[in-house]
């Protein structure tokens, strides 16, 4: 309780909303973490981690190796989503003129070269 009082005194002295919220989150995480370790619920959380995940793999009796090619294709899709997020502002800034068109074209050329390199390595073919 004493830590709680010190926490609010510091917040009142600083008088900043962002700092108040961040300090509150840190305090709550500290409080929940200590309560969890004291009560012994950590083993219960660990046992829940051994259940099936959304993909259906049994993590405790996992006899088969994970497909590296599946991981690489998933990583490629994640990078593709990131590239789309980077390319959308370039599309909207092309109306402004100047060098934004050349930046967009060079970005697309680099993406095309990376995709051709992936095809050459045979990563995309399942």
N, CA, C and O atoms as a GROMACS GRO file, in nm:
protein
  504
    1UNK      N    1   0.083  -0.120   0.000
    1UNK     CA    2   0.000   0.000   0.000
    1UNK      C    3   0.087   0.126   0.000
    1UNK      O    4   0.051   0.229  -0.057
    2UNK      N    5   0.202   0.115   0.064
    2UNK     CA    6   0.292   0.229   0.068
    2UNK      C    7   0.344   0.263  -0.071
    2UNK      O    8   0.357   0.381  -0.106
    3UNK      N    9   0.374   0.160  -0.150
    3UNK     CA   10   0.419   0.184  -0.288
    3UNK      C   11   0.309   0.252  -0.370
    3UNK      O   12   0.337   0.337  -0.455
    4UNK      N   13   0.187   0.214  -0.343
    4UNK     CA   14   0.074   0.275  -0.414
    4UNK      C   15   0.066   0.425  -0.381
    4UNK      O   16   0.040   0.505  -0.471
    5UNK      N   17   0.086   0.462  -0.256
    5UNK     CA   18   0.083   0.602  -0.215
    5UNK      C   19   0.197   0.680  -0.280
    5UNK      O   20   0.177   0.791  -0.329
    6UNK      N   21   0.317   0.623  -0.281
    6UNK     CA   22   0.431   0.688  -0.344
    6UNK      C   23   0.407   0.707  -0.493
    6UNK      O   24   0.444   0.809  -0.552
    7UNK      N   25   0.345   0.608  -0.554
    7UNK     CA   26   0.315   0.614  -0.697
    7UNK      C   27   0.226   0.734  -0.728
    7UNK      O   28   0.257   0.810  -0.821
    8UNK      N   29   0.120   0.754  -0.655
    8UNK     CA   30   0.030   0.864  -0.684
    8UNK      C   31   0.089   1.000  -0.646
    8UNK      O   32   0.056   1.101  -0.709
    9UNK      N   33   0.174   1.004  -0.547
    9UNK     CA   34   0.241   1.129  -0.514
    9UNK      C   35   0.334   1.170  -0.628
    9UNK      O   36   0.339   1.288  -0.664
   10UNK      N   37   0.406   1.076  -0.682
   10UNK     CA   38   0.494   1.106  -0.796
   10UNK      C   39   0.415   1.153  -0.917
   10UNK      O   40   0.458   1.243  -0.989
   11UNK      N   41   0.301   1.093  -0.938
   11UNK     CA   42   0.218   1.132  -1.053
   11UNK      C   43   0.163   1.273  -1.034
   11UNK      O   44   0.158   1.351  -1.128
   12UNK      N   45   0.122   1.304  -0.913
   12UNK     CA   46   0.071   1.439  -0.888
   12UNK      C   47   0.181   1.544  -0.902
   12UNK      O   48   0.154   1.656  -0.944
   13UNK      N   49   0.303   1.508  -0.866
   13UNK     CA   50   0.413   1.602  -0.881
   13UNK      C   51   0.448   1.626  -1.028
   13UNK      O   52   0.480   1.738  -1.066
   14UNK      N   53   0.442   1.523  -1.107
   14UNK     CA   54   0.480   1.535  -1.247
   14UNK      C   55   0.368   1.600  -1.328
   14UNK      O   56   0.396   1.684  -1.414
   15UNK      N   57   0.243   1.564  -1.301
   15UNK     CA   58   0.125   1.622  -1.366
   15UNK      C   59   0.130   1.604  -1.518
   15UNK      O   60   0.109   1.699  -1.594
   16UNK      N   61   0.158   1.482  -1.562
   16UNK     CA   62   0.160   1.449  -1.703
   16UNK      C   63   0.075   1.324  -1.724
   16UNK      O   64   0.096   1.224  -1.656
   17UNK      N   65  -0.020   1.330  -1.816
   17UNK     CA   66  -0.115   1.221  -1.834
   17UNK      C   67  -0.046   1.098  -1.892
   17UNK      O   68  -0.070   0.987  -1.845
   18UNK      N   69   0.038   1.117  -1.992
   18UNK     CA   70   0.106   1.002  -2.052
   18UNK      C   71   0.196   0.932  -1.951
   18UNK      O   72   0.198   0.809  -1.945
   19UNK      N   73   0.267   1.008  -1.872
   19UNK     CA   74   0.351   0.949  -1.770
   19UNK      C   75   0.267   0.878  -1.665
   19UNK      O   76   0.306   0.772  -1.615
   20UNK      N   77   0.153   0.936  -1.632
   20UNK     CA   78   0.064   0.873  -1.535
   20UNK      C   79   0.016   0.737  -1.585
   20UNK      O   80   0.017   0.639  -1.510
   21UNK      N   81  -0.026   0.732  -1.710
   21UNK     CA   82  -0.077   0.606  -1.765
   21UNK      C   83   0.035   0.502  -1.774
   21UNK      O   84   0.013   0.386  -1.741
   22UNK      N   85   0.152   0.543  -1.818
   22UNK     CA   86   0.263   0.448  -1.829
   22UNK      C   87   0.306   0.397  -1.691
   22UNK      O   88   0.336   0.279  -1.676
   23UNK      N   89   0.309   0.485  -1.593
   23UNK     CA   90   0.345   0.441  -1.458
   23UNK      C   91   0.238   0.349  -1.400
   23UNK      O   92   0.270   0.255  -1.328
   24UNK      N   93   0.112   0.376  -1.431
   24UNK     CA   94   0.004   0.290  -1.385
   24UNK      C   95   0.015   0.151  -1.446
   24UNK      O   96  -0.005   0.051  -1.376
   25UNK      N   97   0.046   0.143  -1.573
   25UNK     CA   98   0.062   0.014  -1.639
   25UNK      C   99   0.179  -0.063  -1.578
   25UNK      O  100   0.168  -0.183  -1.552
   26UNK      N  101   0.290   0.004  -1.555
   26UNK     CA  102   0.406  -0.062  -1.494
   26UNK      C  103   0.372  -0.111  -1.354
   26UNK      O  104   0.409  -0.222  -1.316
   27UNK      N  105   0.304  -0.030  -1.277
   27UNK     CA  106   0.267  -0.070  -1.142
   27UNK      C  107   0.173  -0.190  -1.144
   27UNK      O  108   0.189  -0.282  -1.065
   28UNK      N  109   0.074  -0.189  -1.233
   28UNK     CA  110  -0.020  -0.301  -1.240
   28UNK      C  111   0.050  -0.429  -1.286
   28UNK      O  112   0.021  -0.537  -1.235
   29UNK      N  113   0.140  -0.418  -1.382
   29UNK     CA  114   0.215  -0.536  -1.425
   29UNK      C  115   0.302  -0.591  -1.311
   29UNK      O  116   0.312  -0.712  -1.294
   30UNK      N  117   0.362  -0.502  -1.235
   30UNK     CA  118   0.442  -0.545  -1.121
   30UNK      C  119   0.354  -0.613  -1.017
   30UNK      O  120   0.390  -0.717  -0.962
   31UNK      N  121   0.239  -0.555  -0.989
   31UNK     CA  122   0.148  -0.609  -0.889
   31UNK      C  123   0.095  -0.746  -0.931
   31UNK      O  124   0.095  -0.840  -0.851
   32UNK      N  125   0.051  -0.758  -1.055
   32UNK     CA  126  -0.001  -0.886  -1.104
   32UNK      C  127   0.109  -0.991  -1.108
   32UNK      O  128   0.085  -1.107  -1.075
   33UNK      N  129   0.229  -0.952  -1.149
   33UNK     CA  130   0.340  -1.047  -1.154
   33UNK      C  131   0.378  -1.101  -1.018
   33UNK      O  132   0.402  -1.220  -1.003
   34UNK      N  133   0.383  -1.013  -0.919
   34UNK     CA  134   0.418  -1.061  -0.785
   34UNK      C  135   0.307  -1.147  -0.727
   34UNK      O  136   0.336  -1.247  -0.661
   35UNK      N  137   0.182  -1.112  -0.751
   35UNK     CA  138   0.072  -1.195  -0.702
   35UNK      C  139   0.072  -1.332  -0.768
   35UNK      O  140   0.041  -1.432  -0.704
   36UNK      N  141   0.108  -1.336  -0.896
   36UNK     CA  142   0.109  -1.463  -0.967
   36UNK      C  143   0.219  -1.554  -0.914
   36UNK      O  144   0.196  -1.674  -0.898
   37UNK      N  145   0.336  -1.499  -0.887
   37UNK     CA  146   0.445  -1.582  -0.837
   37UNK      C  147   0.422  -1.624  -0.692
   37UNK      O  148   0.462  -1.734  -0.653
   38UNK      N  149   0.358  -1.539  -0.614
   38UNK     CA  150   0.332  -1.574  -0.475
   38UNK      C  151   0.225  -1.682  -0.466
   38UNK      O  152   0.235  -1.774  -0.384
   39UNK      N  153   0.121  -1.672  -0.550
   39UNK     CA  154   0.011  -1.767  -0.542
   39UNK      C  155   0.044  -1.900  -0.608
   39UNK      O  156  -0.024  -1.999  -0.584
   40UNK      N  157   0.147  -1.906  -0.692
   40UNK     CA  158   0.186  -2.032  -0.754
   40UNK      C  159   0.110  -2.064  -0.881
   40UNK      O  160   0.108  -2.180  -0.922
   41UNK      N  161   0.049  -1.966  -0.945
   41UNK     CA  162  -0.024  -1.991  -1.068
   41UNK      C  163   0.066  -2.000  -1.190
   41UNK      O  164   0.017  -2.017  -1.302
   42UNK      N  165   0.194  -1.989  -1.171
   42UNK     CA  166   0.286  -1.995  -1.284
   42UNK      C  167   0.286  -2.135  -1.344
   42UNK      O  168   0.290  -2.150  -1.466
   43UNK      N  169   0.281  -2.238  -1.259
   43UNK     CA  170   0.277  -2.374  -1.312
   43UNK      C  171   0.147  -2.399  -1.387
   43UNK      O  172   0.146  -2.474  -1.485
   44UNK      N  173   0.038  -2.338  -1.342
   44UNK     CA  174  -0.089  -2.353  -1.413
   44UNK      C  175  -0.081  -2.289  -1.551
   44UNK      O  176  -0.133  -2.345  -1.648
   45UNK      N  177  -0.018  -2.174  -1.560
   45UNK     CA  178   0.000  -2.111  -1.691
   45UNK      C  179   0.091  -2.194  -1.779
   45UNK      O  180   0.069  -2.203  -1.900
   46UNK      N  181   0.192  -2.255  -1.720
   46UNK     CA  182   0.283  -2.339  -1.799
   46UNK      C  183   0.209  -2.461  -1.853
   46UNK      O  184   0.232  -2.501  -1.967
   47UNK      N  185   0.122  -2.520  -1.774
   47UNK     CA  186   0.045  -2.635  -1.820
   47UNK      C  187  -0.051  -2.597  -1.932
   47UNK      O  188  -0.077  -2.678  -2.020
   48UNK      N  189  -0.103  -2.475  -1.929
   48UNK     CA  190  -0.191  -2.431  -2.037
   48UNK      C  191  -0.114  -2.412  -2.166
   48UNK      O  192  -0.171  -2.424  -2.275
   49UNK      N  193   0.015  -2.383  -2.157
   49UNK     CA  194   0.096  -2.367  -2.278
   49UNK      C  195   0.119  -2.500  -2.348
   49UNK      O  196   0.153  -2.500  -2.466
   50UNK      N  197   0.102  -2.612  -2.280
   50UNK     CA  198   0.124  -2.742  -2.342
   50UNK      C  199   0.004  -2.792  -2.420
   50UNK      O  200   0.012  -2.896  -2.484
   51UNK      N  201  -0.109  -2.721  -2.416
   51UNK     CA  202  -0.226  -2.762  -2.492
   51UNK      C  203  -0.205  -2.732  -2.639
   51UNK      O  204  -0.110  -2.665  -2.678
   52UNK      N  205  -0.297  -2.783  -2.719
   52UNK     CA  206  -0.289  -2.761  -2.864
   52UNK      C  207  -0.301  -2.613  -2.896
   52UNK      O  208  -0.377  -2.539  -2.834
   53UNK      N  209  -0.225  -2.574  -2.995
   53UNK     CA  210  -0.234  -2.437  -3.045
   53UNK      C  211  -0.332  -2.437  -3.161
   53UNK      O  212  -0.388  -2.541  -3.195
   54UNK      N  213  -0.354  -2.322  -3.223
   54UNK     CA  214  -0.451  -2.311  -3.331
   54UNK      C  215  -0.416  -2.399  -3.450
   54UNK      O  216  -0.505  -2.439  -3.525
   55UNK      N  217  -0.290  -2.429  -3.469
   55UNK     CA  218  -0.250  -2.510  -3.584
   55UNK      C  219  -0.273  -2.658  -3.559
   55UNK      O  220  -0.268  -2.736  -3.654
   56UNK      N  221  -0.297  -2.700  -3.436
   56UNK     CA  222  -0.328  -2.839  -3.408
   56UNK      C  223  -0.208  -2.923  -3.370
   56UNK      O  224  -0.223  -3.045  -3.354
   57UNK      N  225  -0.091  -2.866  -3.355
   57UNK     CA  226   0.026  -2.944  -3.316
   57UNK      C  227   0.022  -2.968  -3.166
   57UNK      O  228  -0.003  -2.876  -3.088
   58UNK      N  229   0.047  -3.091  -3.126
   58UNK     CA  230   0.061  -3.123  -2.985
   58UNK      C  231   0.204  -3.089  -2.945
   58UNK      O  232   0.299  -3.151  -2.992
   59UNK      N  233   0.219  -2.991  -2.858
   59UNK     CA  234   0.352  -2.942  -2.827
   59UNK      C  235   0.429  -3.034  -2.733
   59UNK      O  236   0.552  -3.030  -2.732
   60UNK      N  237   0.359  -3.116  -2.656
   60UNK     CA  238   0.429  -3.199  -2.560
   60UNK      C  239   0.485  -3.325  -2.626
   60UNK      O  240   0.598  -3.366  -2.598
   61UNK      N  241   0.407  -3.386  -2.713
   61UNK     CA  242   0.449  -3.507  -2.783
   61UNK      C  243   0.474  -3.476  -2.930
   61UNK      O  244   0.414  -3.538  -3.018
   62UNK      N  245   0.560  -3.382  -2.956
   62UNK     CA  246   0.584  -3.337  -3.093
   62UNK      C  247   0.692  -3.425  -3.154
   62UNK      O  248   0.810  -3.409  -3.122
   63UNK      N  249   0.652  -3.519  -3.242
   63UNK     CA  250   0.747  -3.615  -3.297
   63UNK      C  251   0.800  -3.573  -3.433
   63UNK      O  252   0.907  -3.619  -3.475
   64UNK      N  253   0.729  -3.487  -3.502
   64UNK     CA  254   0.768  -3.449  -3.637
   64UNK      C  255   0.839  -3.315  -3.635
   64UNK      O  256   0.811  -3.230  -3.550
   65UNK      N  257   0.930  -3.297  -3.728
   65UNK     CA  258   1.000  -3.170  -3.738
   65UNK      C  259   0.912  -3.064  -3.803
   65UNK      O  260   0.823  -3.096  -3.883
   66UNK      N  261   0.936  -2.941  -3.770
   66UNK     CA  262   0.860  -2.831  -3.828
   66UNK      C  263   0.916  -2.801  -3.966
   66UNK      O  264   1.038  -2.796  -3.984
   67UNK      N  265   0.828  -2.782  -4.064
   67UNK     CA  266   0.870  -2.759  -4.201
   67UNK      C  267   0.933  -2.620  -4.214
   67UNK      O  268   0.867  -2.519  -4.189
   68UNK      N  269   1.057  -2.616  -4.253
   68UNK     CA  270   1.127  -2.489  -4.271
   68UNK      C  271   1.071  -2.413  -4.391
   68UNK      O  272   1.066  -2.290  -4.390
   69UNK      N  273   1.028  -2.486  -4.493
   69UNK     CA  274   0.971  -2.421  -4.611
   69UNK      C  275   0.839  -2.352  -4.575
   69UNK      O  276   0.809  -2.244  -4.626
   70UNK      N  277   0.760  -2.414  -4.488
   70UNK     CA  278   0.636  -2.352  -4.441
   70UNK      C  279   0.666  -2.222  -4.367
   70UNK      O  280   0.596  -2.122  -4.384
   71UNK      N  281   0.771  -2.223  -4.287
   71UNK     CA  282   0.812  -2.103  -4.214
   71UNK      C  283   0.857  -1.994  -4.310
   71UNK      O  284   0.823  -1.877  -4.290
   72UNK      N  285   0.933  -2.029  -4.413
   72UNK     CA  286   0.983  -1.930  -4.508
   72UNK      C  287   0.869  -1.868  -4.587
   72UNK      O  288   0.870  -1.748  -4.614
   73UNK      N  289   0.770  -1.949  -4.626
   73UNK     CA  290   0.655  -1.894  -4.699
   73UNK      C  291   0.574  -1.802  -4.608
   73UNK      O  292   0.529  -1.696  -4.651
   74UNK      N  293   0.557  -1.840  -4.482
   74UNK     CA  294   0.488  -1.752  -4.387
   74UNK      C  295   0.562  -1.622  -4.366
   74UNK      O  296   0.501  -1.516  -4.357
   75UNK      N  297   0.693  -1.630  -4.358
   75UNK     CA  298   0.775  -1.510  -4.344
   75UNK      C  299   0.766  -1.423  -4.469
   75UNK      O  300   0.764  -1.300  -4.459
   76UNK      N  301   0.759  -1.486  -4.586
   76UNK     CA  302   0.744  -1.409  -4.711
   76UNK      C  303   0.611  -1.336  -4.714
   76UNK      O  304   0.605  -1.221  -4.758
   77UNK      N  305   0.504  -1.400  -4.668
   77UNK     CA  306   0.375  -1.333  -4.664
   77UNK      C  307   0.376  -1.216  -4.566
   77UNK      O  308   0.316  -1.111  -4.592
   78UNK      N  309   0.444  -1.234  -4.453
   78UNK     CA  310   0.453  -1.125  -4.357
   78UNK      C  311   0.529  -1.006  -4.416
   78UNK      O  312   0.489  -0.891  -4.399
   79UNK      N  313   0.638  -1.035  -4.486
   79UNK     CA  314   0.714  -0.928  -4.551
   79UNK      C  315   0.633  -0.862  -4.662
   79UNK      O  316   0.644  -0.742  -4.684
   80UNK      N  317   0.551  -0.941  -4.733
   80UNK     CA  318   0.466  -0.884  -4.837
   80UNK      C  319   0.366  -0.786  -4.776
   80UNK      O  320   0.341  -0.680  -4.833
   81UNK      N  321   0.309  -0.821  -4.662
   81UNK     CA  322   0.216  -0.728  -4.596
   81UNK      C  323   0.288  -0.601  -4.554
   81UNK      O  324   0.232  -0.491  -4.565
   82UNK      N  325   0.408  -0.614  -4.506
   82UNK     CA  326   0.487  -0.496  -4.468
   82UNK      C  327   0.517  -0.410  -4.589
   82UNK      O  328   0.515  -0.287  -4.581
   83UNK      N  329   0.546  -0.473  -4.702
   83UNK     CA  330   0.574  -0.398  -4.824
   83UNK      C  331   0.450  -0.323  -4.871
   83UNK      O  332   0.461  -0.210  -4.920
   84UNK      N  333   0.334  -0.384  -4.857
   84UNK     CA  334   0.210  -0.315  -4.895
   84UNK      C  335   0.190  -0.193  -4.805
   84UNK      O  336   0.150  -0.086  -4.853
   85UNK      N  337   0.217  -0.208  -4.676
   85UNK     CA  338   0.203  -0.094  -4.586
   85UNK      C  339   0.301   0.018  -4.621
   85UNK      O  340   0.270   0.136  -4.602
   86UNK      N  341   0.417  -0.017  -4.671
   86UNK     CA  342   0.513   0.084  -4.712
   86UNK      C  343   0.480   0.145  -4.848
   86UNK      O  344   0.514   0.260  -4.875
   87UNK      N  345   0.413   0.068  -4.932
   87UNK     CA  346   0.387   0.115  -5.068
   87UNK      C  347   0.263   0.205  -5.076
   87UNK      O  348   0.257   0.292  -5.163
   88UNK      N  349   0.166   0.187  -4.988
   88UNK     CA  350   0.044   0.268  -4.994
   88UNK      C  351   0.069   0.417  -4.979
   88UNK      O  352   0.010   0.494  -5.055
   89UNK      N  353   0.153   0.464  -4.888
   89UNK     CA  354   0.180   0.609  -4.884
   89UNK      C  355   0.250   0.660  -5.009
   89UNK      O  356   0.232   0.776  -5.048
   90UNK      N  357   0.330   0.575  -5.073
   90UNK     CA  358   0.397   0.617  -5.196
   90UNK      C  359   0.294   0.639  -5.306
   90UNK      O  360   0.308   0.732  -5.386
   91UNK      N  361   0.192   0.555  -5.312
   91UNK     CA  362   0.088   0.572  -5.413
   91UNK      C  363   0.018   0.705  -5.395
   91UNK      O  364  -0.006   0.777  -5.492
   92UNK      N  365  -0.015   0.739  -5.272
   92UNK     CA  366  -0.087   0.864  -5.247
   92UNK      C  367   0.003   0.986  -5.267
   92UNK      O  368  -0.047   1.095  -5.299
   93UNK      N  369   0.134   0.971  -5.249
   93UNK     CA  370   0.222   1.086  -5.267
   93UNK      C  371   0.265   1.104  -5.412
   93UNK      O  372   0.330   1.204  -5.443
   94UNK      N  373   0.232   1.012  -5.501
   94UNK     CA  374   0.269   1.027  -5.642
   94UNK      C  375   0.195   1.144  -5.707
   94UNK      O  376   0.242   1.200  -5.806
   95UNK      N  377   0.080   1.179  -5.653
   95UNK     CA  378   0.006   1.293  -5.708
   95UNK      C  379   0.079   1.425  -5.683
   95UNK      O  380   0.054   1.524  -5.752
   96UNK      N  381   0.167   1.427  -5.585
   96UNK     CA  382   0.240   1.549  -5.555
   96UNK      C  383   0.350   1.578  -5.656
   96UNK      O  384   0.396   1.692  -5.668
   97UNK      N  385   0.393   1.476  -5.726
   97UNK     CA  386   0.498   1.496  -5.826
   97UNK      C  387   0.635   1.490  -5.764
   97UNK      O  388   0.652   1.448  -5.650
   98UNK      N  389   0.732   1.534  -5.841
   98UNK     CA  390   0.870   1.536  -5.791
   98UNK      C  391   0.933   1.399  -5.794
   98UNK      O  392   0.916   1.323  -5.890
   99UNK      N  393   1.006   1.368  -5.692
   99UNK     CA  394   1.081   1.242  -5.688
   99UNK      C  395   1.000   1.126  -5.632
   99UNK      O  396   1.049   1.013  -5.629
  100UNK      N  397   0.878   1.150  -5.589
  100UNK     CA  398   0.800   1.042  -5.529
  100UNK      C  399   0.767   0.933  -5.630
  100UNK      O  400   0.758   0.816  -5.593
  101UNK      N  401   0.751   0.969  -5.758
  101UNK     CA  402   0.725   0.868  -5.860
  101UNK      C  403   0.847   0.778  -5.877
  101UNK      O  404   0.832   0.657  -5.890
  102UNK      N  405   0.965   0.836  -5.879
  102UNK     CA  406   1.087   0.757  -5.895
  102UNK      C  407   1.113   0.668  -5.772
  102UNK      O  408   1.164   0.557  -5.785
  103UNK      N  409   1.078   0.718  -5.656
  103UNK     CA  410   1.092   0.636  -5.535
  103UNK      C  411   0.999   0.516  -5.542
  103UNK      O  412   1.038   0.405  -5.508
  104UNK      N  413   0.875   0.539  -5.587
  104UNK     CA  414   0.779   0.430  -5.601
  104UNK      C  415   0.822   0.328  -5.703
  104UNK      O  416   0.809   0.207  -5.680
  105UNK      N  417   0.874   0.374  -5.817
  105UNK     CA  418   0.919   0.282  -5.921
  105UNK      C  419   1.040   0.202  -5.874
  105UNK      O  420   1.048   0.082  -5.897
  106UNK      N  421   1.134   0.267  -5.808
  106UNK     CA  422   1.252   0.195  -5.758
  106UNK      C  423   1.213   0.094  -5.650
  106UNK      O  424   1.272  -0.014  -5.642
  107UNK      N  425   1.116   0.128  -5.568
  107UNK     CA  426   1.068   0.036  -5.466
  107UNK      C  427   1.006  -0.088  -5.531
  107UNK      O  428   1.030  -0.200  -5.486
  108UNK      N  429   0.926  -0.068  -5.635
  108UNK     CA  430   0.864  -0.180  -5.706
  108UNK      C  431   0.968  -0.265  -5.777
  108UNK      O  432   0.955  -0.388  -5.782
  109UNK      N  433   1.072  -0.203  -5.832
  109UNK     CA  434   1.178  -0.280  -5.900
  109UNK      C  435   1.252  -0.367  -5.799
  109UNK      O  436   1.283  -0.483  -5.828
  110UNK      N  437   1.280  -0.313  -5.681
  110UNK     CA  438   1.348  -0.392  -5.578
  110UNK      C  439   1.260  -0.509  -5.534
  110UNK      O  440   1.310  -0.620  -5.516
  111UNK      N  441   1.130  -0.486  -5.518
  111UNK     CA  442   1.038  -0.594  -5.481
  111UNK      C  443   1.033  -0.701  -5.589
  111UNK      O  444   1.030  -0.820  -5.559
  112UNK      N  445   1.031  -0.658  -5.714
  112UNK     CA  446   1.027  -0.753  -5.825
  112UNK      C  447   1.156  -0.836  -5.830
  112UNK      O  448   1.150  -0.956  -5.854
  113UNK      N  449   1.270  -0.773  -5.807
  113UNK     CA  450   1.396  -0.847  -5.806
  113UNK      C  451   1.402  -0.948  -5.691
  113UNK      O  452   1.454  -1.058  -5.708
  114UNK      N  453   1.350  -0.910  -5.577
  114UNK     CA  454   1.348  -1.003  -5.463
  114UNK      C  455   1.257  -1.121  -5.493
  114UNK      O  456   1.291  -1.235  -5.459
  115UNK      N  457   1.143  -1.096  -5.556
  115UNK     CA  458   1.051  -1.204  -5.590
  115UNK      C  459   1.114  -1.298  -5.694
  115UNK      O  460   1.098  -1.420  -5.684
  116UNK      N  461   1.183  -1.243  -5.792
  116UNK     CA  462   1.251  -1.326  -5.892
  116UNK      C  463   1.360  -1.410  -5.826
  116UNK      O  464   1.380  -1.525  -5.862
  117UNK      N  465   1.431  -1.352  -5.730
  117UNK     CA  466   1.534  -1.427  -5.658
  117UNK      C  467   1.472  -1.541  -5.576
  117UNK      O  468   1.530  -1.649  -5.569
  118UNK      N  469   1.356  -1.517  -5.516
  118UNK     CA  470   1.286  -1.624  -5.443
  118UNK      C  471   1.243  -1.734  -5.538
  118UNK      O  472   1.252  -1.852  -5.504
  119UNK      N  473   1.195  -1.698  -5.656
  119UNK     CA  474   1.159  -1.800  -5.755
  119UNK      C  475   1.281  -1.879  -5.799
  119UNK      O  476   1.273  -2.000  -5.818
  120UNK      N  477   1.393  -1.811  -5.815
  120UNK     CA  478   1.517  -1.877  -5.856
  120UNK      C  479   1.564  -1.978  -5.751
  120UNK      O  480   1.612  -2.086  -5.784
  121UNK      N  481   1.550  -1.942  -5.624
  121UNK     CA  482   1.591  -2.033  -5.516
  121UNK      C  483   1.493  -2.148  -5.497
  121UNK      O  484   1.528  -2.249  -5.438
  122UNK      N  485   1.372  -2.132  -5.548
  122UNK     CA  486   1.271  -2.237  -5.532
  122UNK      C  487   1.200  -2.233  -5.399
  122UNK      O  488   1.145  -2.334  -5.356
  123UNK      N  489   1.201  -2.120  -5.334
  123UNK     CA  490   1.136  -2.108  -5.204
  123UNK      C  491   0.986  -2.105  -5.217
  123UNK      O  492   0.914  -2.160  -5.134
  124UNK      N  493   0.936  -2.041  -5.323
  124UNK     CA  494   0.792  -2.022  -5.338
  124UNK      C  495   0.724  -2.152  -5.379
  124UNK      O  496   0.609  -2.176  -5.341
  125UNK      N  497   0.791  -2.236  -5.456
  125UNK     CA  498   0.730  -2.362  -5.500
  125UNK      C  499   0.717  -2.460  -5.386
  125UNK      O  500   0.815  -2.488  -5.317
  126UNK      N  501   0.599  -2.512  -5.365
  126UNK     CA  502   0.576  -2.605  -5.255
  126UNK      C  503   0.599  -2.744  -5.307
  126UNK      O  504   0.585  -2.841  -5.233
   0.00000   0.00000   0.00000
